[in-house]
Amino acid sequence: MARKTRWVLALLVVAAAAVVGCSGFSDDQATARCNQEQTAHAGGACFDHSTMISCTTAFKDCGDSAVINETACPITYSCP
């Protein structure tokens, strides 16, 4: 009985880790977030079309964990 309980617990831990790892944004959430990012960087030539693509891809893939490289021009976004 204890062996079965440990097996079930191990599966639950793996499932929880998988859910946490998939914390990306929806298309609409990523677009809204990147529109905010674009507004925050308004007036700078370093936020261009490629930046918007990089931004939406990163936020769709990794949500709030997205990493912003503001020293690059154009600005880039990626997952950690």
C-alpha positions as CSV (number, residue, x, y, z in Angstrom):
1,M,0.0,0.0,0.0
2,A,2.8,2.5,0.9
3,R,4.5,1.7,-2.4
4,K,1.3,2.6,-4.4
5,T,1.0,5.9,-2.3
6,R,4.5,6.9,-3.1
7,W,3.9,6.2,-6.8
8,V,0.8,8.4,-6.9
9,L,2.6,11.1,-5.0
10,A,5.5,11.0,-7.4
11,L,3.1,11.3,-10.4
12,L,1.4,14.3,-8.7
13,V,4.7,16.0,-8.2
14,V,5.7,15.5,-11.8
15,A,2.3,16.8,-13.0
16,A,2.5,19.9,-10.8
17,A,6.0,20.6,-12.2
18,A,4.7,20.3,-15.7
19,V,1.9,22.8,-15.0
20,V,4.3,25.3,-13.4
21,G,6.6,25.0,-16.4
22,C,3.9,25.9,-18.8
23,S,3.1,29.3,-17.5
24,G,3.1,31.2,-20.8
25,F,0.5,33.8,-21.7
26,S,-2.3,33.5,-24.2
27,D,-2.0,35.3,-27.5
28,D,-4.2,38.1,-26.2
29,Q,-2.3,38.4,-22.9
30,A,1.1,38.4,-24.7
31,T,-0.1,41.1,-27.2
32,A,-1.5,43.3,-24.4
33,R,1.7,43.0,-22.4
34,C,3.9,43.8,-25.4
35,N,1.7,46.8,-26.3
36,Q,2.5,48.0,-22.8
37,E,6.2,47.4,-23.3
38,Q,6.1,49.3,-26.6
39,T,4.4,52.3,-24.9
40,A,7.0,52.2,-22.2
41,H,9.8,52.4,-24.8
42,A,8.0,55.0,-26.9
43,G,10.2,57.5,-28.7
44,G,13.1,55.0,-28.9
45,A,14.0,53.5,-32.2
46,C,15.0,50.3,-30.5
47,F,11.4,48.9,-30.2
48,D,10.6,47.9,-33.8
49,H,8.6,45.1,-35.5
50,S,11.2,42.5,-34.7
51,T,11.0,43.5,-31.0
52,M,7.3,43.0,-31.0
53,I,7.7,39.5,-32.5
54,S,10.4,38.7,-29.9
55,C,8.3,40.1,-27.1
56,T,5.1,38.2,-28.0
57,T,6.9,35.0,-28.5
58,A,8.7,35.2,-25.2
59,F,5.6,36.1,-23.2
60,K,3.6,33.3,-24.9
61,D,6.3,30.8,-24.1
62,C,7.3,31.8,-20.6
63,G,4.9,34.4,-19.3
64,D,6.2,36.7,-16.5
65,S,9.5,34.9,-16.6
66,A,10.4,36.6,-19.9
67,V,13.7,38.3,-19.9
68,I,14.1,41.7,-21.4
69,N,17.5,42.8,-22.9
70,E,17.2,46.6,-23.1
71,T,20.8,47.0,-23.9
72,A,20.3,45.5,-27.3
73,C,19.0,47.6,-30.2
74,P,16.5,46.4,-31.2
75,I,15.4,45.3,-27.7
76,T,15.1,41.6,-27.4
77,Y,12.9,39.3,-25.2
78,S,13.6,35.7,-24.4
79,C,12.9,32.9,-21.9
80,P,15.4,32.3,-19.1
